[in-house]
Amino acid sequence: MRAFDYKSEYQKLLTPEIVSFLTQIHEQKGKLSAFSDAQQDLLNELLEIAKVQSTEASNRIEGIITTDDRLKLIVRNKTTPRSRSEREIAGYRDVLTTIHENYAYIPIRPGMILQLHRDLYKFSGMSIGGSFKNSDNVIAETLPDGTRRVRFQPVPAWETPEAMASLCDAVNEALSDPELDGLLLIPLFILDFLCIHPFNDGNGRMSRLLTLLLLYRSGYAVGKYISIERLIADSKESYYDALQASSDGWHEGGNDYLPFTRYLLGVFAAAYRQLAERAEILLEAGNSSLSRIRRIIRGSTGRITKAEIAEQCPDISQVTVQRALKALLDRGDILKISGGRYTSYTWNWEKE
């Protein structure tokens, strides 16, 4: 079984590019505390939005879906799950809530990871929840012609308990070292967790929940208000490419953690940028709705839909959003793209 030497791997990752990512994230991190008390009601709105997005996105990556209306009811615990997918969504909701509310008391230990996995499947009626895999598994993909290709052969079932114990010991030792930034240890742990692939099912979802837990425990609360899972789902191809690149040679200890680290730190940086943008909007909540919506569109890269604008302004009604969009169109500040249900908007840079 391979060993995990996180202090050595940490030093290898301190390239100018990675240091730049860390610097960006550290700079943005301070902005969260600047408005955490003054705008608590609006922050709670962001939290509720992130819960829905995280639950939807993490399950969607695995092909577990339901309608938008049913999803919101399940996440808000306002209905009983009706299908296998909805039962698994409800399990994810509960584990996500557990991490949000109790992260300080959830150690990174095999027993605790098994408890979280048990809760992930508590509504499913399946017996696999809370147990490591009992048979060998593979990470495979289906090609366009229908053939199946094995991308990676994880640790065999009989080695899994020992591998998980060794993995948790390694990350806890590294996290206790004041010279190591926990942020940079997260990609190492998650990559190794996915290469072990310790469960019969639910490995991807567990990896995203553990990412959130490790962010919290390392002092980075961005996942509370911005959905890390949504950002990963929206860049799924890049995620799989980075995972493939960093897992090559893993069993021999010759893999390169850099591609996956670069990807995951990029996700964290994007989350903090989104939070900074929304923080600015929240801190200026006294401004007119028109000004706030104008700022959102101008600060967006490419197109943005009315629904996406509404997500960033949960305190503004849809009618008010529509009126603001019409006013901005009439003034020529923004441009309308397409039409009907796929209508989106973009800033009119030609006017500046």
N, C-alpha and C positions, 0 to 999 in steps of 0.2 A: 504493500500500500504506500502511496506517495506521501511525503511529508509537506507541511505548510509552514513556510518561513516568511511571515509577512513583513518583518522588519527589513529583510534583504530585498524582497520584491518592492517594498515601499520606496527604497532608495533608487531603484532602477527607474521608477516612474516619474521622478522629479525632473522631467524635461521642461524646457521653456513653455511649451504649449500647455502642459498640465499645470504648471505653476500659474500661468495666466488664468486658467479656469478657476483655480483655487482663489486667486486674488479677486476675480470678478464676484464670486459667490460670497466671499467674506465681506466685500464692500456692500453688496446688496442686503446681506443678512441684518445689518444694523437698522435698515429701514423698517423692519417688522416691529421692533420695539418702539419706534417713533409714533406709532398710531394704535398700539395694541389696547390701550385703555380708553382713549378718547372716542374711538369709533367701535366699541364692542358690539353694538347691535348690528351694524353693517358687517362686521367681521363674522358674526354668527351666520349671516346670510351667505357669505363666501364659504364658510365651513359646510353648510348644508348643500350648496351647489357642488362642492368638491366631493362630498360623500357620494352623491348620485353619479357624478362623472367617473369617479374611481371604481365604483362597483360595476357600472356599465362597461367601462373600457377594459378592465382586467378580465372580466368574464367573456367579453366579446372576442378578445384575442384567442381564447380557447374554444370559440364557437358556441358559447353559452349565452343565449339571447332571449329577450321577451320584448313586448311593446314598450314604448316610452312611458305611457301612462301606467302600465303595470309595474314597471321598474321603479318609478317614483313612489308608488304606493308601498311597494315592498321595502324600499330603503327607509321610508318613514314609518315602517311597521304598522301600516294602516290596512293590511289585507293578509290573507293566508295564502301561501304559495300553492299554485295549482298544478304545476308540472315539475319534472325533474330539474329542468333549467332554473325554474323559479326557486326551487328548494336550495339549489347550489348558490344562487344569487343571495338568498336570505342568509346562508351560512357565511358568505363573504362579508355581507353587511355587518354581521355580529362580530366577526373577528376584527374588521376595520374599526368598529366602535370601541372594542376592547383595547386596541392599540392606541387610539386617540386618547382614551380616558385613563389608561393604566400603564403607559409605556415605561414609566420610571420603575415599575415593579415587575417588569417582564424581562428576566435575564436571558441572555443568548446561551441557552443550554439545550441539549437534545430533548430532555423531558418537557421543557416548555414549548419547544417547536412541535413536539408531538401533540401537546394539548391544543395548540392553535390549529393544527391540522385536523384534530378530532372535531373542534367546533366548526371548522369549515364544512364538514360533512354531517353535522348533527341533525339536519332536516332531511337528509337524502335517503335514509333507510339503508345505506350501504355500510358494510362492515369494515371498509378499508380505512376509515377515518381514525387517526391517532395511532397508526402502526406504520413502521417502515415497510418497504416493499418485501414481499415474500417470494418474488421471482425476478429474474433479470429483466431489464427493460432496455429499450433503445430510443434514441432521439432520431426520428425519421421525418422525411418530407415526401409529399406526393408531387411528382413532376407533371408538367402539362400533358404529357402523353399517357398519364395514368399510372406509370410505374412508380414504385416506392424506393427511395434511396435512404440508406442509413447515414445520418450526418455525424453521429457520435455514439460510441458504446460506453455507457456510464459504468460506475463501480458495480460489481456484482452484488446480489442481494446479501450474501453471507458476510461481505465486508462492510456493509452500509453502517451498522451501529457503531463500529469502531471508527470508521471514517468520519462520521458526524461528531463523535466525541472529540476526535483530534482536531477537526475543523473549528468547533466551538472553543476549545482550549486555545487554539492559535489566535483567533480573533479577540478573545477576551484579554489575552496577554498583551496583544498589540494595542488594544484600546486603553489599557492601563498605563501605557507609556506616554508621558506628557509631551514627548518630543514628536509624536506621530499624530497627525491630523486625522480624526475619525472619518472625515469626509472621504479621504483617499483610500481608507481601508474597506469601505462599503463595496466598491466594485470587485475587489479581490474576493471577499467573502461570498458575494452573490454568484460570481463566476464559478467558484469552487462548489458552492451548493448545487448549482445547476449541472455541473459535471458529475457530481455524486448522484444526483437525481434520486433522492432517497425514498420517494413514495411511488406507489403504483399509479396514482393519479393526483393531480393538483400541484405539481411541482412549479409550474409557471406562476400560478396565482400565489402560492406560498412565497416564491422568490420576491414578488412585488410587495407583499405584506411585510416581509422581513426587511426589504429596502426601506419602507416607511418607518419601521421600528428602529432600525439602525440610524436613520436620519434623526429621529427624535432623541435617541440615547446619546448621539454625538453632538447634540445642541442645535440641530437645524430643524426648525418647525415648519418649514415651507410647505411640506406635504399636508399640513392641516388645512390650508386654504387654497392650494393649487393642486390639482390632480396629477400626481406623478404618473399614475397608470394611464391617464388620457394622453399624456405626452409620449409615452412609450407606444401606445396603440397607434397613434398618429404617425409614428416613425418605425413601424413594425419591421419593414424590410431592412432598415439600417441596424435595428436591434439584432435581428437574426444574423446578419452579415458580421457584426462585431463579435457576437457570441461564437460564431464559427471560427473566426480568425483567432480569437483568444483561447479557444479550446484545443486547437491543433497541437498535438504533442503533450497534452495535459498529463496523461498517465505516466509518462517518463519524466515529468517535471521540467520539460523543455518548452512549455507554452509561453506565449507573450501576452501579458495582461493588458498591454497598452491599448489595443483597439477597443476592448470592452470598457476600460477605464475612461478613455476619451469619449466614448458614446454616453456613458452614464453621467459623467460630470457635465457633459453638454446638456443633458436632460435637466439636471439640477440647476444649471445656470439659466436655462430657459424658464424654469419654474420661478426662480427668483426675479427674473426680468418681468414676468407676468405679474407677480405679486407687487413689484415696485410700481408698475403701471396702474394697478388697481388701487394701491395705497394712495397714489397721487389723486386719483379720482375720489376716493373716500375722504381724504383730508380736505378736499375742496367740495364736499357735499353741499355746502351752502350755495355754491354757484348754480346758475340756471341749468335746467336739464339740457337745453340746447348747447350750452358751452361744454358740458360734460360729454355729450354724444359727439360733438365736433372733435374734441380732443381724442376720444377713443378711435375714431375713424382715421384721423391724421396720424396717430401713433401706430396704426396697424400696418403690417407688411402684406402687400397684396390686397386681396378682397376680404370683406367681412359681411356676414349676413345680419339681418335684423335680429335673429335668434341669438347670435353670438354677442351682439350689442346688448341685448336684454340680459344675458347672463352676467355681464359686467356691471349692469345697473339694476340690481334686483329691486331697488326701491322706486324705480320709475315704471309707470304703467305702460302697457303696449301701445295704448292710444297716444300717449305723450311721445313715445319713441317714434311712432309713425309720423306725428306732426313735426317733430324735429328733423326727421329725414327729408320730409317734403320741403321744409324751409331751407335746409342746406342745399337741396337740389335746385330750388328756385334761385338761390343766391349764386349757384355755380361752384360752391365750395367742394362738392362731392360729385361723383359720376355714378350712374346706375348701370349695372351690368346684368344682362339676361333679363328674365321676367318670370312672372308666376311664382311658384313655390321655390324656385332656385335663384331668385333675385338676390344680388349682393351689391355692395357698394365699395368704392375706393376713393381715396383722396385725389382731388384734381390738382396735381402738381403743376400743370400748365398755367394755372391762374396765379401762382406765386411769382 
